[in-house]
Amino acid sequence: MPALPQLRSLRALARLSGLALALGLLAGVAAAVVIGWPPPLLAEDLVQTRLDIAVPLPGPERTIVQTFTPRHDGLASLELILVRYDPEDVGGRFGLTLEDKGGRVLAEAEWPNAAVTHNQVLRWPIPRQDRSAGQTFRLRLRGDAGNRVTAWGSSLDVMAGGELIGGEPAHELRLVTRYRLLPRAAMETLVQQLADAGLTLLLGLALLPLPGALALALWRPGRSWDAATQLGVALALGLAIWPLLWLGLTLVGGRWTGGALWATLALGWPAALIVGRRAARAAARPPAPFPPTLVLLLLLGLAVRLLAVRDLAFPAWVDASRHGLIVELMRGTGRFPADYRPLLPVDRAPYHFGFHAVAAGVDLLRGGEVPALLLALGQLLNALTPLTTYAGVWLVVRRRGPALLAAFLVALPFFFPAYYATWGRYTQLTGMVLWPVLLALTWQLLRGARHWARAWPLVGMLAAGLFLIHVRLFLLYLPYAGLAWLVSRFRRGRALAAAAALGGALIAPRALQLAQTLRGARLASPIPGYNAFPIGYVEAGWERWFYLVGGLVLLGAAVAAWRGRRWAWWTLVLAGWLGGSLVLLSGRVPGVPDSWVINVNSVLITVYAPLAMVLGVAAARAARWLGRRHAAIRLAAALALGAGVAAAALFGVRQQITILNETTILARPADAIALAWLAEHLPPDAMVAVNAWRWQGPAWAASDGGAWITPVTGHATTTPPVDYVYGRDLAATVVAFNEGAQAVTDWAHPDAAAWLRAQGVTHVYVGPRGGFFDPVALAANPGLARLYAADGAFVFAVAGEPDP
């Protein structure tokens, strides 16, 4: 009985701490509103960057007007590139006026010529136009009698929904508009995205965890886990097992079809629920329910990630089109690829296809366009990373608070994994989703209580699946397992050996295939600077501060380990493993050469997951320490935590929505319309020349929407997705064409058309992003015929041999 008053005081203190945390959150949000932080969200809307001619000088006798029609509400700024004649002449003034369709002046600005430099990029902020979508605006260029400033333009009509009046011979201004994402527009956009991608998201949620749920019901070790941890582990296992199922079915001569996958869902989930219910009855106690905070966090994370890709018609960067190619290939065959035929004349397939097995499975269930599938599924996987991070931390500390903190960090304020979207880096992302669970289960297998020895089948399947998803991550995981076993003083060797034997048996057929395919391949990287340290990742956002906190936690863990605290070894092993990997791969260790298999960049972009887990475990220790402190200290800490979480959440939401790097967006919405036209009007045997640039080492990559022609339409191109490098003859042909094309100085000359014809080219595609093909010059070439021109995308036909 004497303990009851103390118990009541503890409950009261807990309630007060919760209230202090809530007040801290409110105070953080209120302070942000008052100071106007974070700043507004701006994004590109109209992007017309082609320029080859200066617009005539505006003056008292000549006003030039560009009409344009924004796609989004919230028009907030205009960007031009200025031309200045006679730099010694310091007189004259140049001005801009923005009007609505009826001629009402919305904004005006004027600059003295002396303040303008030639080729200056002028970004003109204007009063926000909340209802700008679909409305026609007039941008008026004006000048006085002494004006010597104008703007660059294009001699082609390359912007839909606008025209240049009085600017002949120019037909369009070089113009970029930006809009401010308004709350109302963001909600409308999000609703539309969910309507468009809803089926993909639902099927992904149904398919991904299914085999993991069955495996977990059969082999879950020990006491009951909370519901979120069960789901997180099931998701990680599902991502690992699906590639194994695709590989196994391929080896026995079978293939996946949409009907087979629908049958698997219809039979698998009832079986998982039945087996799981039996396992729950046998557990010591029922699992704790799913934490509502985590539900909100996952929904918010998905929302901001979908908004990040709201304006994309294709996933970004070079890897994305190769993923589209592979998914299209696997959807057509229902098997693990042995080659790239019929899409590419490549007879070996050494890439890792685990993610593509998952994506192709969803695609077989739903159909539709592969780019939209990749955008939706990629952001879904990204948004699910907090769930597996939560599960990984919970498995180590068995406490919700630290697990939620770790999940929060990767969901919002961390730069990674959200930045993976700007690379289209879906294979490594998929491996990183299951990483926290694999790291935690491996640790508990070796260091946990006796019942954790029964987790070896889970570790074996996760490691095997990781090998199929991303070989680089698998190779990086191996020293972690070895180091964890070492600090465990070689404890649980049998369990670790059983996991290794299971994983090895599951991947043996594929490992043998890869060994034969890559026999004689060089491990050293031929690319200069391949292992340079990407300091920009540390300087992005708040990353440096998170690394600083992680360093302080590491120092504390070192002291705790010296004092014999067991919990500290988790932090030390993770830090030693990743730190040692970065040092060994830096190229500064004698006898350790640079390698194309793993480099510093590939390791640094994985640090976010262990860092979040380390900070979560450190939070658990901090909570225990605070539990022994005075009530006032605990309340102050809760208040500070609330304010910090509020600031990190506000910052994180803005960072996630604006995470894309505009330089990595190669294909644009106009490309999607042009490729649909191309698929309908070009003959099946067409060879399409596309823009490209030297990407990595000797490899060339398409630089605009031409990268997606083969995955979307099936037509051959001069630079297909980068897996062409696996075919020696095809790679030599691609390099030779692009080196020859880059050497052409005048695409308007008839010899340029003759050269294209000699290369077997029947058509030329130029996307809005562009490259070495100049559409102005191509349009002037008598050996080419313009078949399509819309919104900056062009298709030209190469004429046949001229008559003798």
Summary of the structure (lengths in Angstrom):
residues: 804
radius of gyration: 29.2
end to end distance: 111.0
largest distance: 111.0
contacts: 2809
relative contact order: 0.10
helix: 56%
strand: 13%
